[in-house]
Amino acid sequence: MFESSSRRQFQKGLDADKQRALRRDSELSLRRKQREEHLQKRRKKIINRGNNNNTSNNNRNIGEQQEAVPLISDIPKYVQMVFNTSSLELNLKGTTGIRQLLSIERDPPTAQICGTGVIPKIISFMYDNTNNNTNNNNDEIKLKLQFESAWVLTNIAASSTQLVSYIVKNGAIEAFVDLFRNTTSPEIADQAVWGLGNIAGDGRLFRNRIIQTGFLNDIVRNIHDLSEEMQQNTVWTISNLFRYKDPMKVADIMEISQLLCRLLRESKDDAVIADCMWALHYISTNPSEGIINHLVLETGVINDCMRLLEKEKCKYEIALHQFEKGQRKQNSYFINNNKEGVDTQNKNNNDQQLLNINKQALLKMNDKVYRPCLRLIGNVLSEPDDLTQAVLDAGYLDVIQPWANHFCSSIRREVMWSFSNILAGSHQQIESLISRDTLLNAIMNAGMYGAIGVKKEAAWCICNAMADAITQQKKSLVEHGAIEVLAGMLKPQHNIKESALVLVIEGLEGILGIYGKAGSMNPYADMFEELEGLDHLERIQADENLSEDAYNAIIMLMRKYYDTDDIIYNNGEEGGELLTAKIDTNTNQFAFGVGGINNTKNNNTSNNNFGNRNNPFGCSNNMNNNRQIYQF
C-alpha cells in the first residue's frame, strides 16, 4: 500500500502534493463555481448612486436628477435627433432620451435601440472634438453629450454578450479609454471606467482588448487622484480585468497587486475593501508563474486578510455576548415567574435558543468583506506547504472558528475546503489544526450533520489527513468521529461518486491499518462494521456500473481487514460451484463448516480466482452475476 519514497505516500492517490492539486482542479473546488457572488456587471439606473440635491459639485449632478421615462414609441424621434448634423442641443436631447430608455429597471429596449443603427453615432460623441472656435455654451453641451453617450454604452455593456460584441466592434472600448484619458470631468471619467468594467466582465477576449490599449497603466497613474466613490468603481473594474485565468504579463499583475494592497490598507470604505479583495482573489488564480508567491511573500496580503477577518470576528463575538446576556435575563425572568415545568421547557428550548443567538451574531459580520478573504486564503492553501505555512503563521486557525460553524452551507463548505488543504500538508500542519478541539469538532459536525456538499468536504479533510498524519493523530481523528463520517458518506442518499468512493476507501485504509490486518484485534474495523459501513460497501460493490478500479478497491479493503476469503460462496450460473452447508448423514443435521456434493475440490480454487471479474463467485442478488460479492 505504501510506496517507498522520501515523502511517505498513502495509496498513491493521497500523496500530499497530488491531493492538493486534485482539490484545486476537482468539481469540489469552490473557486471553480459557475455562479460568482461578486457582481460581474452593473447597470446604471435613472436615479443613481445616492442622488443628493445639495451637492456643490455640478458634475456629480449630470444626468442624476429624477426624470420622467420616455415612451418606447419615441425611439425613432430620438434616433432622428441623434443623427441631426446642425444642432448639438438636438444631439444631446436625443441621446438623453435613449439613455433614459436604457435605464429602465425592467426590460429596457436595448436590442431595439441597437437595431436602429444609432450606436456608432453615439460612440463618436464620446471623443473630444472641441476646438478653439467653439463657445463656452457648446463646450458645456459637449461635456453633457459625452456623459450621456458613455451612460448609453455602459448600460448596453450590461446586457447580452451579443450586444456587447456589437458595441465593441464599433469601437466602444477605444472610445471609453480615450474618454478616461482626456476628459476633465471626474464624473465622466468614472462613467468611462464603469463602461469598461462591464465590457471586461463579459469575456476574456474583450478583457484582452482593453488591456492592449494600456488602460491598466492609466489606472495605476490616476487612481490615487480619484474620489473614494470613483475608486470603488475603478477597483471593481480591475477585478473584472483579472477574473479570467489565462496568463497575463507578470509585471502588470505585480504592479496592480501592490496598488490594490495599498488601497486595502488606506480605504475605510467596505465596498472598496471588498472589491480590492475580489480583485486580489482573481489575481491569486492567475496561472502566470510566480504570481501566488509574489502575493503571499511580498505584498503582505495574507496579513491584511487576517486583519479583516479578525475585525469581523470581533463583531461576531461582541454581538454574541450581547445576545447571550439578553437571553440570560429573559430566562431568569421566566424562571422567577414560572415555577412549574421550567426544567423540561428549558431543556427543550435551550439548543434552539443557542442556534438562534449564534445565527444573529453571525449576521453582524459583513459577508461582502469576508467572502473574498476566505476565497483568497483558500486559493493560497491549495498551493505547496510553504505557502500553507505562511497562512498558518499569520493566524488563520485563530480567527476562523465563527465561519467553521456558519449556518450558511456555502460558507461552511468553503472553510472545510480550506481545512482539507491544510490537512493535506505535513504532520506538523495537521497537528496545528487537530490540536484545536473546536475546529476538529466543527469538521466532524459538518461531516455528520451538514448539507451533502459540506459532508463531502469534511470527508476530504479526514482522507487528506491520512497521507502524512502520524498514528496518534489518526487516533485523535477517530476519537472525534472520523469513522462515523466516512461510513455515513457511503449511505445510499449521498449517491457517492466513484472518485470520492475511492478516496473514502483510502481514508478507511489509513484508519483500519493502525491495528493491522484481519486476524488481529482491530476495534476500528469492528466500529466500521457496526456503523453498517460494510453493508454499504457490499451494496456499492454490487452495482454493475461500478468501474474496475473502484470495485477492486472495495475488494482489497474487505480482503485485507475482514478475512473474507473464508466466507465467499457461489450462487452460480451454469458450470459454477454451489457451496452449501454440509449435512451429517448420521444425525440428519447441519454440520459445522461449509461443503456439499460439489464442494470436494481444493479449497484454494476460490483464492486462485480472486479478483477475476469474468469468473463469478459469491452468492448475491446481483443479477449481472459477474462480480465477486462479499456478504457478512
C-alpha positions in Angstrom: 0.0 0.0 0.0 2.8 2.4 0.8 5.4 3.3 -1.8 9.0 3.8 -0.7 10.0 7.4 -1.2 11.4 10.3 0.7 7.9 11.6 1.3 5.6 8.9 2.6 2.7 8.2 0.2 -0.5 6.5 1.0 -2.4 4.6 -1.6 -0.7 6.7 -4.3 -3.8 8.9 -4.6 -3.2 10.5 -1.3 0.2 12.0 -2.0 0.0 15.4 -0.4 1.1 17.4 -3.4 -1.2 15.4 -5.8 -4.1 15.6 -3.4 -3.7 19.4 -3.2 -3.7 19.6 -7.0 -6.7 17.3 -7.2 -8.6 19.5 -4.7 -7.7 22.5 -6.8 -9.0 21.1 -10.0 -11.9 18.9 -8.9 -15.5 19.9 -9.0 -15.5 20.3 -5.3 -13.1 23.2 -5.5 -15.2 26.2 -4.7 -13.3 28.7 -6.6 -14.4 27.0 -9.8 -18.1 27.6 -9.1 -20.2 28.8 -12.1 -22.1 31.2 -10.0 -20.0 34.0 -8.7 -21.0 36.1 -5.7 -19.1 39.1 -6.9 -21.2 41.2 -9.3 -20.0 41.0 -12.8 -22.0 43.7 -14.5 -23.8 46.8 -13.2 -26.5 48.8 -15.0 -26.8 52.4 -14.2 -30.4 53.4 -13.5 -32.1 56.7 -13.7 -31.8 57.6 -10.0 -28.2 56.6 -9.3 -25.7 56.5 -6.5 -27.5 58.4 -3.8 -28.9 61.4 -5.6 -28.1 64.4 -3.4 -29.7 67.7 -4.4 -27.5 69.7 -2.0 -24.2 68.6 -3.6 -21.9 71.5 -4.5 -20.3 69.7 -7.4 -22.4 70.3 -10.5 -20.6 67.5 -12.4 -22.0 65.0 -9.9 -25.5 66.0 -10.8 -25.1 65.5 -14.6 -27.9 63.1 -15.5 -28.7 62.1 -11.9 -31.9 64.1 -11.4 -35.1 62.2 -11.2 -36.6 62.1 -14.7 -39.7 61.1 -16.5 -39.1 58.0 -18.6 -40.0 58.5 -22.3 -42.1 56.0 -24.3 -40.6 53.2 -26.4 -42.6 54.6 -29.3 -40.4 57.7 -29.1 -37.3 55.8 -30.2 -37.5 56.9 -33.9 -37.8 60.5 -32.8 -34.7 60.3 -30.6 -32.7 58.5 -33.3 -33.5 61.3 -35.7 -32.3 63.8 -33.2 -29.0 62.0 -32.7 -28.3 62.0 -36.4 -29.0 65.7 -36.7 -25.9 67.4 -38.1 -26.7 71.0 -37.2 -27.7 71.1 -33.6 -25.8 69.9 -30.6 -28.8 70.5 -28.5 -30.9 68.1 -30.5 -28.0 65.6 -30.4 -28.0 65.9 -26.6 -31.8 65.6 -26.3 -31.9 62.5 -28.5 -29.0 60.8 -26.7 -30.6 61.6 -23.3 -33.9 60.1 -24.4 -32.2 56.9 -25.5 -30.2 56.8 -22.2 -33.4 57.2 -20.3 -35.0 54.2 -22.1 -31.9 52.1 -21.5 -32.0 53.0 -17.8 -35.5 51.4 -17.3 -35.2 48.9 -14.5 -37.1 46.1 -16.2 -36.8 45.0 -19.8 -35.2 48.1 -21.3 -35.4 48.1 -25.2 -31.7 47.6 -25.6 -31.8 45.3 -28.7 -34.4 47.5 -30.4 -32.3 50.6 -29.9 -29.1 48.9 -31.2 -31.1 47.7 -34.2 -31.7 51.3 -35.3 -28.0 51.8 -36.2 -27.7 54.8 -33.8 -24.9 53.3 -31.7 -21.9 54.2 -33.9 -23.0 57.9 -33.9 -23.3 57.9 -30.1 -19.9 56.4 -29.8 -18.5 59.3 -31.9 -19.9 61.8 -29.4 -17.6 60.4 -26.8 -14.5 61.8 -28.5 -13.4 65.3 -27.6 -13.9 67.3 -30.8 -13.7 70.7 -29.1 -11.8 73.4 -31.0 -10.8 76.9 -30.2 -13.7 78.5 -32.2 -16.5 76.9 -30.1 -18.2 79.0 -27.4 -18.5 78.0 -23.8 -22.1 77.0 -24.2 -21.2 74.5 -26.8 -18.4 73.1 -24.6 -20.8 72.6 -21.8 -23.2 70.8 -24.2 -20.4 68.6 -25.5 -19.5 67.7 -21.9 -23.0 66.6 -21.2 -23.2 64.8 -24.5 -20.1 62.8 -23.7 -21.5 61.9 -20.3 -24.9 60.8 -21.8 -23.2 58.8 -24.6 -20.9 57.0 -22.1 -24.0 56.2 -20.0 -25.8 54.7 -23.0 -22.9 52.4 -23.8 -22.4 51.5 -20.1 -26.0 50.1 -20.0 -25.7 48.3 -23.3 -22.5 46.7 -22.0 -24.5 45.4 -19.0 -26.8 43.4 -21.4 -26.2 40.3 -23.5 -22.9 39.2 -24.9 -24.3 39.7 -28.5 -25.0 43.3 -27.9 -21.7 43.9 -26.0 -19.9 42.4 -29.0 -21.8 44.8 -31.3 -20.7 47.9 -29.5 -17.1 46.6 -29.2 -16.9 46.1 -32.9 -18.0 49.7 -33.3 -15.1 50.9 -31.2 -16.7 51.3 -27.7 -13.5 50.2 -25.9 -11.3 52.6 -27.6 -13.8 55.4 -27.1 -14.1 54.7 -23.3 -10.3 54.6 -22.9 -9.9 57.9 -24.8 -12.6 59.5 -22.7 -10.9 58.4 -19.5 -7.5 59.8 -20.6 -8.7 63.1 -21.9 -11.8 64.3 -20.0 -11.5 67.0 -17.4 -14.7 65.8 -15.6 -14.3 63.2 -12.8 -17.9 62.1 -13.3 -17.3 61.3 -17.0 -14.0 59.5 -16.2 -15.9 57.4 -13.7 -18.6 56.6 -16.3 -15.8 55.5 -18.7 -14.3 53.2 -16.1 -17.8 51.8 -15.3 -18.4 51.0 -19.0 -15.0 49.3 -19.4 -15.8 47.3 -16.3 -19.0 46.0 -17.8 -17.3 45.1 -21.1 -14.4 43.3 -19.3 -16.9 41.3 -17.3 -18.4 39.8 -20.4 -15.5 37.8 -21.6 -11.7 37.3 -21.8 -11.5 38.5 -25.4 -13.0 41.8 -24.5 -10.8 42.0 -21.5 -7.7 41.3 -23.6 -8.6 44.1 -25.9 -9.0 46.6 -23.0 -5.5 45.6 -21.7 -4.0 46.1 -25.1 -5.0 49.7 -25.0 -2.7 50.3 -22.0 -5.7 51.1 -19.7 -4.0 49.4 -16.8 -1.2 51.9 -16.8 -3.7 54.7 -16.9 -5.4 53.3 -13.7 -2.1 53.0 -11.9 -1.2 56.6 -12.6 -4.5 58.1 -11.7 -6.3 56.0 -9.1 -5.0 57.9 -6.0 -6.3 61.2 -7.5 -9.8 59.8 -7.7 -12.5 60.2 -5.1 -13.4 57.3 -2.9 -16.6 56.6 -4.9 -14.7 56.6 -8.1 -12.0 54.4 -6.6 -14.7 51.8 -5.8 -15.8 51.7 -9.5 -12.2 51.5 -10.6 -11.3 48.7 -8.3 -14.4 46.8 -9.3 -13.3 47.2 -13.0 -9.8 45.9 -12.0 -11.4 42.8 -10.5 -13.2 42.2 -13.8 -10.0 42.6 -15.7 -8.4 39.9 -13.7 -11.2 37.5 -13.2 -10.1 35.2 -16.0 -7.5 32.5 -15.5 -5.4 32.9 -18.6 -1.8 34.2 -18.2 -1.0 37.9 -18.2 2.2 40.0 -18.0 3.7 39.3 -14.6 4.9 43.0 -14.4 1.3 44.2 -14.9 0.0 41.8 -12.3 2.6 42.7 -9.7 2.1 46.4 -10.2 -1.7 46.2 -9.8 -1.4 43.9 -6.8 0.8 46.4 -5.0 -1.7 49.1 -5.8 -4.6 47.1 -4.5 -2.8 46.3 -1.3 -2.2 50.0 -0.7 -5.8 50.8 -1.2 -6.8 47.9 1.0 -4.9 49.5 3.9 -5.8 53.1 3.3 -9.5 52.8 2.5 -12.2 53.0 5.2 -15.0 52.1 2.7 -16.1 48.5 3.0 -17.2 48.5 -0.7 -13.7 49.5 -1.9 -12.1 46.9 0.5 -14.5 44.2 -0.8 -13.7 44.9 -4.4 -9.9 45.0 -3.6 -10.2 41.6 -2.1 -12.1 40.2 -5.0 -9.5 41.6 -7.4 -6.7 40.0 -5.3 -8.6 36.8 -5.2 -8.8 36.7 -9.0 -5.1 37.6 -9.3 -4.3 34.6 -7.0 -5.9 32.3 -9.5 -3.8 33.6 -12.4 -1.5 30.8 -13.8 1.4 33.1 -14.5 4.5 31.8 -12.8 5.4 33.3 -9.5 2.2 35.3 -9.0 0.9 33.5 -5.9 4.3 33.6 -4.3 4.5 37.3 -5.0 1.1 37.9 -3.4 1.9 35.9 -0.3 5.5 36.7 0.3 5.9 40.2 -1.0 2.6 42.1 -0.8 1.6 41.1 2.8 -2.0 40.5 1.6 -2.4 37.4 3.9 -1.8 39.6 7.0 -4.4 42.1 5.5 -6.9 39.2 5.2 -6.3 38.2 8.8 -6.8 41.8 10.0 -10.1 41.9 8.1 -11.3 38.6 9.4 -10.3 39.5 12.9 -12.3 42.6 12.7 -15.4 40.7 11.5 -14.8 38.1 14.2 -14.8 40.8 16.9 -18.2 42.0 15.6 -19.5 38.4 16.0 -18.1 38.0 19.5 -19.5 41.3 20.7 -22.9 40.6 19.3 -22.9 37.0 20.7 -22.0 38.4 24.1 -24.9 40.9 24.0 -27.4 38.4 22.7 -26.4 35.8 25.4 -26.7 38.4 28.1 -30.1 39.4 26.9 -31.2 35.7 26.7 -30.0 35.1 30.3 -32.1 38.0 31.6 -35.1 36.6 29.7 -34.6 33.1 31.1 -34.1 34.5 34.6 -37.4 36.4 34.4 -39.1 33.3 33.1 -37.8 31.1 35.9 -38.9 33.6 38.6 -42.4 33.8 37.3 -43.0 30.2 36.2 -42.0 27.7 38.8 -43.6 24.6 37.3 -42.3 22.8 34.2 -39.4 25.1 33.9 -36.6 22.5 33.7 -38.4 20.5 31.0 -39.2 23.6 28.9 -35.7 25.0 29.3 -34.1 21.7 28.1 -36.3 21.7 25.0 -35.7 25.3 24.1 -32.1 25.8 25.1 -30.5 24.3 22.0 -32.7 26.2 19.6 -32.1 29.4 21.5 -28.3 28.9 21.2 -28.7 28.3 17.5 -30.8 31.5 17.0 -28.4 33.6 19.1 -25.4 32.3 17.1 -27.1 33.0 13.8 -28.0 36.5 14.8 -24.4 37.1 15.9 -23.0 35.7 12.6 -25.3 38.1 10.6 -23.5 41.0 12.2 -20.4 40.2 10.1 -20.1 41.8 6.6 -20.2 39.0 4.1 -19.1 41.3 1.3 -15.7 41.6 3.1 -15.1 38.2 4.5 -16.2 36.1 1.5 -13.4 37.2 -0.8 -11.0 36.9 2.1 -11.9 33.3 2.6 -11.7 32.6 -1.1 -8.2 34.1 -1.4 -7.0 32.2 1.6 -8.4 29.0 0.2 -6.5 29.6 -3.0 -3.3 30.0 -1.2 -3.9 26.9 1.0 -4.2 24.9 -2.2 -0.6 25.7 -3.0 2.6 24.0 -1.7 3.4 23.6 2.0 5.5 26.7 2.4 2.6 29.0 1.3 0.2 27.0 3.5 2.6 27.6 6.4 2.6 31.3 5.7 -1.2 31.3 6.2 -1.0 29.3 9.4 1.8 31.6 10.7 -0.5 34.6 10.0 -3.0 33.2 12.5 -5.7 31.7 10.2 -6.7 29.0 12.6 -7.1 31.6 15.4 -9.7 33.6 13.6 -11.7 31.1 11.5 -13.9 29.5 14.2 -17.1 31.5 13.6 -17.1 30.5 9.9 -16.3 26.9 10.6 -19.8 26.6 12.2 -21.6 29.0 10.0 -25.3 28.4 9.3 -24.7 29.1 5.5 -23.7 25.9 3.8 -21.7 27.6 1.1 -19.5 29.4 3.6 -19.1 26.3 5.8 -18.2 24.3 2.8 -15.6 26.8 1.8 -14.0 26.6 5.2 -14.0 22.8 5.1 -12.2 23.1 1.8 -9.5 25.2 3.3 -9.2 22.8 6.2 -8.8 19.8 3.8 -5.9 21.6 2.1 -4.2 22.2 5.5 -4.7 18.5 6.4 -3.1 17.5 3.1 0.1 19.1 4.4 2.9 17.9 6.8 2.1 16.2 10.1 3.1 19.5 11.8 0.4 21.3 9.8 -2.1 18.6 10.5 -1.3 18.9 14.3 -1.9 22.7 14.2 -5.5 22.0 13.2 -6.5 18.9 15.0 -5.0 20.2 18.3 -7.8 22.7 18.3 -10.8 20.8 19.5 -13.3 23.5 18.4 -12.1 23.2 14.8 -11.8 19.4 14.8 -15.4 19.1 16.2 -16.5 21.5 13.5 -15.2 19.2 10.9 -16.9 16.2 12.4 -20.2 18.0 12.9 -20.0 19.1 9.3 -19.4 15.5 8.2 -22.3 14.1 10.2 -25.0 16.8 10.1 -24.1 19.3 7.3 -25.6 19.5 3.8 -24.3 17.0 1.3 -21.7 19.3 -0.1 -20.4 20.2 3.4 -20.3 16.5 4.3 -18.1 15.8 1.2 -15.7 18.5 2.2 -15.5 17.1 5.7 -14.7 13.7 4.3 -11.9 15.2 2.2 -10.5 16.6 5.4 -10.3 13.2 7.0 -8.9 11.4 4.0 -6.3 14.1 3.2 -5.0 13.8 6.7 -4.2 10.2 6.2 -1.3 11.0 3.9 1.0 12.4 6.5 -0.7 12.0 9.8 1.1 10.0 12.5 -0.6 7.2 14.3 -1.6 9.4 17.3 -3.1 12.0 15.0 -5.2 9.3 13.2 -6.4 8.0 16.6 -7.4 11.6 17.5 -9.5 11.9 14.3 -11.2 8.6 15.1 -12.0 9.6 18.7 -13.7 12.7 17.3 -15.8 10.8 14.8 -13.8 10.1 11.6 -15.2 6.6 11.1 -18.8 7.8 11.5 -18.2 10.5 8.9 -16.7 8.1 6.3 -19.3 5.4 7.0 -22.0 8.0 6.6 -20.7 9.1 3.2 -21.4 5.5 1.9 -25.1 5.8 2.6 -27.4 5.5 -0.5 -28.8 9.0 -0.1 -25.4 10.5 -0.7 -25.0 8.8 -4.1 -21.3 8.9 -3.8 -19.3 9.3 -7.0 -16.5 6.9 -7.8 -13.7 9.3 -7.3 -15.0 10.2 -3.8 -15.6 6.5 -3.1 -12.0 5.5 -3.8 -10.9 8.4 -1.6 -13.1 7.2 1.2 -11.8 3.7 0.9 -8.2 5.0 1.0 -9.1 7.0 4.1 -10.5 3.9 5.7 -7.3 2.1 4.8 -5.3 4.7 6.7 -7.5 4.2 9.8 -8.0 0.5 9.7 -4.3 -0.1 9.1 -3.5 1.3 12.6 -4.3 -2.1 14.2 -3.2 -4.4 11.3 -4.8 -6.8 9.0 -7.6 -9.3 9.5 -7.0 -11.9 12.2 -5.7 -9.3 14.8 -7.8 -7.3 17.2 -9.0 -4.3 15.3 -11.5 -2.1 17.1 -11.7 0.3 14.2 -12.7 -2.4 11.8 -15.4 -3.5 14.3 -16.6 0.0 14.6 -16.9 0.5 10.9 -18.9 -2.8 10.6 -21.2 -1.7 13.5 -21.9 1.5 11.7 -23.1 -0.6 8.7 -20.2 0.5 6.6 -19.6 -3.0 5.2 -23.3 -3.3 4.3 -22.9 -0.1 2.3 -19.8 -1.3 0.6 -21.5 -4.5 -0.3 -24.4 -2.6 -1.9 -22.0 -0.4 -3.8 -19.9 -3.4 -4.9 -23.0 -5.0 -6.5 -23.5 -2.0 -8.8 -22.9 -3.3 -12.3 -21.9 0.2 -13.5 -19.0 0.4 -10.9 -15.6 0.9 -12.5 -13.0 -1.8 -12.1 -10.7 0.5 -10.1 -13.4 1.2 -7.5 -14.5 -2.4 -7.5 -11.0 -3.6 -6.8 -10.5 -1.0 -4.1 -13.5 -2.4 -2.2 -12.3 -6.0 -2.7 -8.9 -5.2 -1.3 -10.3 -3.4 1.7 -12.6 -6.3 2.6 -10.0 -9.0 1.9 -7.3 -7.2 4.0 -9.3 -6.3 7.1 -12.3 -8.7 7.2 -10.8 -12.0 6.2 -13.4 -12.6 3.5 -11.8 -15.5 1.8 -13.5 -18.0 4.2 -17.0 -16.7 3.6 -17.2 -16.5 -0.2 -19.8 -18.6 -1.8 -21.1 -19.0 -5.2 -24.7 -18.9 -6.4 -23.8 -19.6 -9.9 -24.5 -19.6 -13.4 -24.1 -22.8 -15.3 -20.8 -24.5 -14.6 -20.3 -22.7 -11.3 -19.9 -24.3 -7.9 -22.7 -24.1 -5.4 -21.3 -24.0 -1.8 -23.9 -25.3 0.6 -23.9 -26.3 4.3 -22.7 -29.9 4.8 -25.3 -32.4 6.3 -24.3 -35.1 8.7 -25.9 -38.3 7.3 -26.0 -40.0 10.7 -27.9 -37.3 12.5 -29.5 -35.6 9.6 -28.4 -32.2 10.9 -26.2 -29.4 9.6 -22.5 -29.8 10.3 -20.1 -27.0 11.1 -18.3 -25.5 8.1 -19.3 -25.5 4.5 -19.4 -28.2 2.0 -21.6 -30.4 -0.1 -21.6 -32.7 -3.0 -20.0 -30.1 -5.2 -17.5 -28.9 -2.7 -15.0 -31.6 -2.9 -12.4 -29.7 -4.8 -9.3 -28.0 -3.4 -10.3 -25.1 -1.2 -7.8 -22.9 -3.0 -10.0 -22.7 -6.0 -11.7 -19.5 -4.9 -8.4 -18.0 -3.8 -6.9 -18.6 -7.3 -9.9 -16.8 -8.9 -9.8 -13.9 -6.5 -10.2 -10.6 -8.4 -11.2 -12.3 -11.7 -14.3 -10.4 -12.8 -15.0 -12.9 -15.6 -15.4 -15.9 -13.2 -18.5 -15.5 -10.9 -18.3 -16.5 -7.3 -20.2 -15.2 -4.4 -23.9 -15.5 -3.7 -25.8 -12.3 -4.0 -28.8 -10.6 -5.6 -26.5 -9.2 -8.3 -28.4 -10.1 -11.5 -25.3 -9.3 -13.6 -23.7 -12.2 -11.7 -20.2 -11.4 -13.0 -18.5 -10.0 -9.9 -17.4 -11.1 -6.5 -19.8 -10.1 -3.8 -18.8 -10.4 -0.2 -21.5 -10.8 2.3 -21.3 -10.5 6.1 
